[in-house]
Amino acid sequence: MNKLNNDALKALSGIEIALMEMNSKDRKDEEFTAAEFLTELHKTGQEITYDAAEKRLKRMAERKLLKFRLIPINGHHTRVYSKH
């Protein structure tokens, strides 16, 4: 009986882990994409390309000024950025 309880607890923990993983794929309010960053830059008069905006964000992440993670958006893995 004790083994059954342990197995049930392990299964429940696995389910909880899977649910947390699914929820972590959701985009958080403070996160933004390179396309959104580019739109904001254009609003301030900075006319740069998408590639240039994406490179700027990647450099900021390398310098630990931003963090990023990949999430599925419209069927593609997309980087979303946020403050540390």
C-alpha positions as CSV (number, residue, x, y, z in Angstrom):
1,M,0.0,0.0,0.0
2,N,2.8,2.4,0.8
3,K,4.4,1.8,-2.6
4,L,1.1,2.7,-4.3
5,N,0.9,5.9,-2.3
6,N,4.5,6.8,-3.3
7,D,3.8,6.1,-7.0
8,A,0.6,8.2,-6.9
9,L,2.6,11.0,-5.3
10,K,5.3,10.8,-8.0
11,A,2.6,10.8,-10.7
12,L,0.9,13.8,-9.2
13,S,4.2,15.6,-9.0
14,G,4.8,14.9,-12.7
15,I,1.4,16.2,-13.6
16,E,2.1,19.4,-11.6
17,I,5.4,19.8,-13.3
18,A,3.8,19.4,-16.7
19,L,1.1,22.0,-15.9
20,M,3.8,24.4,-14.7
21,E,5.7,23.9,-17.9
22,M,2.6,24.6,-20.0
23,N,1.9,27.7,-18.1
24,S,5.5,29.0,-18.5
25,K,5.0,29.0,-22.2
26,D,2.4,31.7,-21.8
27,R,3.6,35.2,-22.5
28,K,3.9,37.5,-19.4
29,D,2.7,41.1,-19.4
30,E,6.2,42.5,-19.0
31,E,7.6,40.5,-22.0
32,F,8.0,41.9,-25.5
33,T,9.2,40.7,-28.9
34,A,11.8,42.2,-31.3
35,A,8.9,43.4,-33.5
36,E,7.3,45.3,-30.7
37,F,10.6,46.8,-29.7
38,L,11.1,47.9,-33.4
39,T,7.6,49.5,-33.4
40,E,8.5,51.5,-30.2
41,L,11.8,52.6,-31.8
42,H,9.9,53.8,-34.9
43,K,7.5,55.8,-32.7
44,T,10.5,57.7,-31.3
45,G,11.9,58.4,-34.8
46,Q,14.6,55.8,-34.8
47,E,14.3,54.3,-38.3
48,I,16.3,51.0,-38.0
49,T,15.6,47.6,-39.5
50,Y,14.2,44.6,-37.8
51,D,17.5,42.8,-38.0
52,A,19.3,45.8,-36.3
53,A,16.6,45.9,-33.5
54,E,17.0,42.1,-33.0
55,K,20.8,42.4,-32.8
56,R,20.5,45.2,-30.3
57,L,18.2,43.1,-28.0
58,K,20.5,40.1,-28.3
59,R,23.5,42.2,-27.3
60,M,21.6,43.6,-24.3
61,A,20.8,40.0,-23.3
62,E,24.4,39.0,-23.6
63,R,25.4,41.9,-21.3
64,K,22.7,40.7,-18.8
65,L,20.7,44.0,-19.3
66,L,17.7,41.9,-20.5
67,K,16.8,38.3,-20.2
68,F,14.9,36.2,-22.8
69,R,13.2,32.9,-23.3
70,L,11.7,31.2,-26.3
71,I,7.9,30.6,-26.4
72,P,5.6,29.5,-29.2
73,I,3.8,32.4,-30.9
74,N,1.7,31.6,-34.0
75,G,3.4,28.2,-34.3
76,H,7.0,29.6,-34.3
77,H,9.5,29.7,-31.4
78,T,9.9,33.4,-30.7
79,R,12.2,35.2,-28.3
80,V,10.5,37.3,-25.7
81,Y,12.5,39.8,-23.7
82,S,12.1,41.3,-20.2
83,K,14.1,43.0,-17.5
84,H,16.0,40.9,-15.0
